[in-house]
Amino acid sequence: MHGHRIIREMKFNNMTSFRESLPNYKRCYAEMRTKKARTAMLDRLTVSHGIDRKYLTKLLRGTREYKPHTGRSSSYNQSAKALLMPLWCAAGMPCAEYLKPMLRKLTADYIALGNEIEAEDLKQLFAMSASTIGRAVRTLRRDRDIRRNKRSGANRIRETIPEMPGSQLPEDNLGTCQVDTVALCGGNMGESFFYIATLTDAATQWFECAPSWNHSAEATSRAMRNIHPRLPFGIKYLHSDNGGEFINRLFIQQLEKLDPDIHQSRSRPYRKNDNCRIEQKNGSVIRDYFSDIRFDNHEQYHALEALCKDIALYTNLFRPCKKLVSKELKSCKGVKYVKRYDTPQTPLERLTEFLPADNPCLITYQHLQKTVNSITLMKSIQSQLRKLVRDLNVPLPADGIPSARRGSPRLNSAPRTTCVRCPRI
């Protein structure tokens, strides 16, 4: 009983460390004469201190000393870590693997805006690994909700378009594109609202988007006409889902006018992963900016069109992305697949591997990458998005930034208020 009283005192006394209490624990353990009492003591110590049972037994029985793991000191000073915060926010809060290759351009743009950076901090910033950067900014990250979009459509024109997984197309060749639409409905599919038509190239991950009103064939064809001139390459294959905005005669005729040699294909029904390239961009780019806000004011079409151009420009010139290199199936328990990715690169950097150096479009975009300030462009995107949301009478969070990617609470998690256009927000 005397030993049990000492254990209870040690458990609730936060000021006494395990190392200081170890001699008392050894004495109590030696005084116990039954296996049941010793087992009970080991159970209490294991729960209260989180020490491995076998190691705890050796400490209480033998002469092994407790050696706490001290670890090594930090390799980077606090000012260098603090510098990551404004750079990360200015870049749109990408993940650490994408932020690391952006640092040199970001710091140059940050200094160009009149900010001062110490030479030692800049040296340490470039020396940081992606894991170190991730730990430094982890406190500002937020998990995103899982979203599920339902697509359906049926007509007789489907039979004329081949059905296949997108991976069966030559994805290593330039011009193999996937296309989709994202509904800006705010959770309410009633009446009319905006969609965002998106397109990406499988080889370079080049991304383009344009607004589309009311999900009609005419509006989707108009969005495609806006996207096509901005592409620095020609479309050879266009893969879509089974949505009616793509499987219709008007859209097919529009593709033939843009380029008669475009081969159109569609995904298999209820196989969303057949269009995985563009589905990933819908979540990482479009939903990252527009969140779950409902845009149903047709007067905002031209403003949305300008915003989509800036989003596509920033994504292609300054936002790195990575591609899957290998995927191995493991038979061990726990980990099913081991995936390996290449070095993160921007879509423009990947495009240089496919186009000659004297290509006019490539030269134009490379000039924009050198002259456009990435931080100023991101601030312009945020400003345009704030103005659009303000015109919708949607309540903004405390920081005034409507998108969930800015570190503020999601709009749909706050108490909903009723407005004329948007009853769901």
C-alpha positions in Angstrom: 0.0 0.0 0.0 2.9 2.3 0.7 4.2 1.8 -2.9 0.8 2.5 -4.4 0.5 5.8 -2.5 3.9 6.9 -3.9 2.8 6.0 -7.4 -0.4 8.0 -7.2 1.5 11.1 -5.9 4.1 10.7 -8.7 1.3 10.4 -11.4 -0.5 13.6 -10.5 2.6 15.7 -9.7 3.5 17.3 -13.0 6.5 19.1 -11.5 8.3 15.8 -10.9 10.0 14.2 -13.9 10.3 10.4 -14.4 14.1 10.6 -14.1 13.9 12.2 -10.7 11.3 9.7 -9.5 13.1 6.6 -10.8 14.9 5.7 -7.5 11.6 5.7 -5.6 10.0 3.6 -8.3 12.9 1.1 -8.0 12.5 0.9 -4.2 8.7 0.4 -4.4 9.1 -2.3 -7.1 11.7 -4.2 -5.0 9.4 -4.1 -1.9 6.5 -5.8 -3.7 6.4 -9.5 -3.2 3.6 -10.6 -5.5 3.5 -10.7 -9.3 0.0 -9.2 -9.3 1.2 -6.1 -7.4 4.2 -5.6 -9.7 2.0 -6.1 -12.8 -0.4 -3.4 -11.5 2.5 -1.0 -10.9 3.9 -1.6 -14.4 0.5 -0.9 -15.9 0.1 2.4 -14.0 3.6 3.6 -15.0 3.2 2.6 -18.6 -0.1 4.6 -18.9 1.1 7.6 -16.9 4.5 8.1 -18.5 4.1 6.4 -21.9 7.2 4.3 -21.6 7.6 0.9 -23.3 6.8 -1.9 -20.9 9.9 -4.0 -21.6 12.2 -1.0 -21.2 10.4 0.0 -18.0 11.0 -3.5 -16.5 14.7 -3.2 -17.2 14.9 0.2 -15.6 13.1 -1.0 -12.4 15.0 -4.3 -12.1 18.6 -3.7 -13.3 21.2 -1.0 -13.4 20.3 0.5 -16.8 20.0 4.3 -16.5 17.3 6.4 -18.0 18.7 8.4 -20.9 16.2 10.9 -22.4 16.5 11.8 -26.1 17.8 15.3 -26.2 17.9 15.7 -30.0 19.8 18.2 -31.9 19.3 21.9 -32.0 17.5 23.7 -34.8 19.5 24.3 -38.0 17.6 27.5 -38.9 17.0 30.6 -36.9 13.5 32.0 -36.1 13.8 34.9 -38.4 14.3 32.6 -41.4 11.3 30.5 -40.4 9.2 33.6 -39.8 10.1 34.8 -43.4 8.2 31.7 -44.8 4.9 33.0 -43.5 4.5 36.1 -45.8 6.0 34.2 -48.7 3.7 31.2 -48.3 0.6 33.5 -48.0 1.6 35.6 -51.0 2.0 32.5 -53.1 -1.5 31.3 -52.3 -0.6 28.8 -49.6 0.7 25.9 -51.7 2.0 22.7 -50.1 5.7 22.6 -49.0 6.8 20.5 -52.0 5.5 23.2 -54.4 6.6 26.1 -52.3 10.3 25.1 -52.2 10.9 25.5 -56.0 8.9 28.8 -55.9 11.1 30.4 -53.2 13.7 32.1 -55.5 11.1 33.8 -57.6 9.0 34.7 -54.6 11.9 36.2 -52.7 12.9 38.3 -55.7 9.4 39.6 -56.1 9.1 40.1 -52.4 12.2 42.3 -52.4 11.0 44.1 -55.5 8.0 45.3 -53.5 10.3 47.1 -51.1 10.7 44.4 -48.4 14.1 43.8 -46.8 15.6 40.3 -46.2 18.8 39.6 -44.4 21.4 37.8 -46.4 21.8 35.1 -43.7 18.0 34.5 -43.6 17.9 34.2 -47.4 20.7 31.7 -47.3 19.0 29.6 -44.7 15.6 29.9 -46.5 17.1 28.4 -49.7 18.8 25.6 -47.7 15.6 24.4 -46.1 14.2 21.1 -47.3 10.5 20.6 -48.2 9.9 18.7 -44.9 11.3 21.6 -42.9 9.2 24.1 -44.8 6.1 21.9 -44.2 6.7 21.8 -40.5 7.2 25.6 -40.3 3.9 26.4 -42.0 1.9 23.5 -40.7 0.1 25.6 -38.1 -1.6 27.6 -40.9 -2.8 24.7 -42.9 -6.4 23.6 -43.1 -7.9 20.3 -44.2 -10.4 20.7 -47.1 -13.8 19.1 -47.1 -14.4 16.2 -49.4 -16.6 17.3 -52.3 -18.6 15.1 -54.6 -20.0 16.3 -57.9 -22.6 14.3 -59.8 -22.6 14.3 -63.5 -25.2 12.7 -65.7 -26.4 13.0 -69.3 -27.7 10.8 -72.0 -28.4 11.3 -75.7 -27.9 9.5 -79.0 -24.7 11.3 -79.9 -22.9 9.4 -77.2 -22.7 6.3 -79.4 -20.6 8.3 -82.0 -18.0 9.2 -79.3 -15.6 6.4 -78.2 -15.8 5.4 -74.6 -12.4 4.7 -72.8 -10.3 5.6 -69.8 -8.3 8.7 -70.2 -5.1 6.8 -69.4 -5.4 4.9 -72.7 -4.7 8.1 -74.6 -1.1 9.0 -75.4 -0.6 11.1 -72.3 3.1 11.6 -72.9 2.4 13.5 -76.1 1.6 17.2 -76.1 -2.0 18.0 -76.9 -3.7 15.2 -75.0 -6.2 17.2 -73.0 -9.0 16.5 -70.6 -12.0 18.9 -70.1 -14.6 19.3 -67.5 -17.0 21.9 -65.8 -17.2 22.9 -62.1 -20.5 24.2 -60.8 -20.4 27.4 -58.7 -23.8 26.6 -57.2 -23.1 26.9 -53.5 -24.9 23.6 -52.8 -28.1 24.7 -54.5 -28.6 23.4 -58.1 -31.8 25.3 -58.6 -32.2 28.1 -61.2 -29.3 29.5 -63.1 -25.7 30.0 -62.0 -22.2 30.0 -63.3 -20.0 27.0 -64.2 -16.2 27.1 -64.8 -15.1 25.2 -67.9 -11.6 23.8 -67.2 -9.0 22.2 -69.5 -5.6 20.6 -68.8 -2.9 18.9 -70.8 -1.8 15.5 -69.5 1.9 15.8 -70.5 2.6 19.4 -69.3 -0.3 19.9 -66.9 -1.0 23.2 -68.6 -4.3 24.6 -67.3 -6.9 26.9 -68.7 -10.4 27.9 -67.5 -13.3 30.2 -68.5 -16.8 30.9 -67.1 -19.9 29.3 -68.6 -23.4 30.5 -67.8 -26.2 28.0 -67.1 -24.3 24.9 -68.3 -25.8 25.0 -71.8 -24.2 23.8 -75.0 -23.9 27.3 -76.3 -22.3 28.6 -73.1 -19.8 25.7 -73.0 -18.9 26.2 -76.6 -18.3 29.9 -75.9 -16.0 29.0 -73.0 -14.1 26.6 -75.3 -13.7 29.4 -77.9 -12.2 31.6 -75.1 -9.8 28.8 -73.9 -8.5 27.6 -77.3 -6.6 30.8 -78.4 -4.7 30.9 -75.1 -3.2 27.4 -75.5 0.4 27.4 -76.7 -0.2 24.1 -78.5 -2.8 22.4 -80.6 -5.4 20.0 -79.2 -5.0 16.5 -80.6 -7.2 14.5 -78.2 -10.0 16.0 -76.1 -11.3 13.7 -73.3 -14.5 14.6 -71.3 -17.0 12.9 -69.0 -20.5 12.0 -70.1 -22.0 15.4 -69.3 -24.5 16.9 -71.8 -22.5 20.1 -72.1 -19.9 18.1 -74.1 -22.0 15.3 -75.6 -24.1 17.5 -78.0 -24.0 18.4 -81.6 -23.3 22.1 -81.1 -20.1 21.4 -79.1 -18.9 18.8 -81.6 -19.4 21.2 -84.5 -17.5 23.9 -82.5 -14.6 21.6 -82.1 -14.5 20.8 -85.8 -14.4 24.6 -86.5 -11.5 25.1 -84.1 -9.5 22.1 -85.4 -10.9 19.3 -87.7 -8.2 16.9 -86.5 -9.3 16.9 -82.8 -10.2 13.3 -81.6 -13.0 13.4 -79.0 -13.5 10.7 -76.5 -15.5 10.2 -73.2 -15.2 8.4 -69.9 -17.0 5.3 -69.0 -20.2 5.8 -67.0 -19.7 6.0 -63.2 -15.9 5.9 -63.6 -14.8 9.4 -62.5 -11.1 8.4 -62.4 -11.2 8.0 -66.2 -11.0 11.8 -66.3 -8.6 12.1 -63.3 -6.2 14.8 -64.7 -8.8 17.5 -64.9 -10.7 16.3 -61.8 -7.5 16.9 -59.8 -7.2 20.4 -61.2 -10.9 21.1 -60.3 -10.1 20.5 -56.7 -6.6 22.0 -56.4 -7.2 25.1 -58.5 -10.9 26.0 -59.0 -12.3 25.0 -55.7 -9.2 26.3 -54.0 -10.1 29.8 -55.2 -14.0 29.8 -55.5 -14.7 27.5 -52.5 -18.4 26.7 -52.3 -19.8 30.1 -53.0 -22.8 30.5 -55.4 -22.2 32.8 -58.3 -25.6 33.5 -60.0 -25.4 37.1 -61.2 -25.0 37.1 -65.0 -23.7 40.7 -64.9 -20.4 39.3 -63.5 -19.6 37.4 -66.6 -16.8 39.7 -67.9 -15.3 40.1 -64.4 -15.3 36.3 -64.0 -13.7 35.9 -67.4 -10.8 38.3 -66.5 -10.4 36.5 -63.1 -10.2 33.1 -64.8 -7.5 34.4 -67.2 -5.4 35.6 -64.2 -5.9 32.3 -62.3 -4.7 30.3 -65.4 -1.7 32.6 -65.9 -0.6 32.3 -62.3 -1.1 28.5 -62.3 0.9 28.0 -65.5 3.8 30.4 -64.8 4.3 30.3 -61.1 2.6 27.3 -59.5 4.7 24.1 -59.6 3.2 20.6 -59.9 4.5 17.1 -59.9 3.7 14.0 -61.9 3.5 10.3 -60.9 6.6 8.5 -62.0 5.9 5.0 -60.7 3.3 3.1 -58.6 4.3 -0.2 -57.0 2.0 -2.6 -55.3 3.3 -3.8 -51.9 2.2 -7.0 -50.3 3.2 -5.8 -46.7 0.5 -4.9 -44.3 -0.6 -1.3 -44.0 0.9 0.3 -47.1 -0.8 -0.9 -50.3 1.0 1.2 -52.9 4.3 3.1 -53.0 4.1 6.1 -55.3 7.1 8.1 -56.6 6.9 11.5 -58.1 9.2 13.7 -60.2 10.6 17.1 -59.2 8.0 19.8 -59.0 7.9 22.1 -62.0 5.6 24.7 -63.4 3.6 23.8 -66.5 5.7 26.4 -68.4 8.9 24.6 -67.5 7.4 21.3 -68.6 6.3 22.9 -71.8 9.9 23.8 -72.8 10.6 20.0 -73.1 8.1 19.8 -76.0 8.3 23.1 -77.9 11.4 24.5 -79.7 13.1 27.5 -78.1 12.1 29.8 -80.9 8.3 29.1 -80.6 6.5 32.5 -80.4 4.0 31.4 -77.7 6.8 29.9 -75.6 8.8 33.1 -75.8 5.8 35.2 -74.9 5.0 33.2 -71.8 8.7 33.0 -70.7 8.8 36.8 -71.0 5.7 37.1 -68.8 7.2 34.8 -66.3 10.3 37.1 -65.9 8.4 40.4 -66.0 5.2 39.6 -64.0 5.5 39.9 -60.3 3.9 36.7 -58.8 2.9 38.4 -55.5 1.2 41.3 -57.2 -0.7 38.9 -59.5 -1.9 36.9 -56.5 -3.0 40.0 -54.7 -4.9 41.1 -57.9 -6.6 37.7 -58.0 -7.7 38.0 -54.4 -8.9 41.6 -54.9 -11.0 40.6 -57.9 -12.5 37.6 -56.0 -13.3 39.8 -53.0 -15.1 42.3 -55.2 -17.2 39.5 -56.9 -18.2 38.1 -53.6 -19.0 41.6 -52.2 -21.4 42.2 -55.1 -23.2 38.9 -54.3 -24.0 40.1 -50.7 -22.2 37.1 -49.3 -20.9 37.6 -45.7 -17.1 37.6 -45.7 -15.0 36.2 -43.0 -13.0 38.4 -40.6 -10.0 38.8 -42.9 -12.1 39.7 -45.9 -10.8 36.9 -48.1 -13.6 34.7 -49.4 -11.6 31.6 -50.4 -11.0 28.7 -48.0 -7.3 28.6 -49.1 -6.5 31.8 -47.2 -6.5 30.3 -43.8 -9.9 31.6 -42.7 -12.9 29.5 -41.7 -14.9 28.2 -44.6 -18.0 30.1 -45.5 -20.3 27.1 -45.4 -19.2 26.3 -41.8 -20.4 29.7 -40.5 -24.1 30.4 -39.7 -25.9 30.9 -42.9 -27.8 34.0 -43.7 -30.5 34.6 -46.3 -29.9 36.9 -49.3 -31.9 37.6 -52.4 -29.8 35.7 -54.9 -28.1 33.1 -52.7 -30.4 31.4 -50.1 -27.9 28.6 -49.5 -25.0 30.9 -48.2 
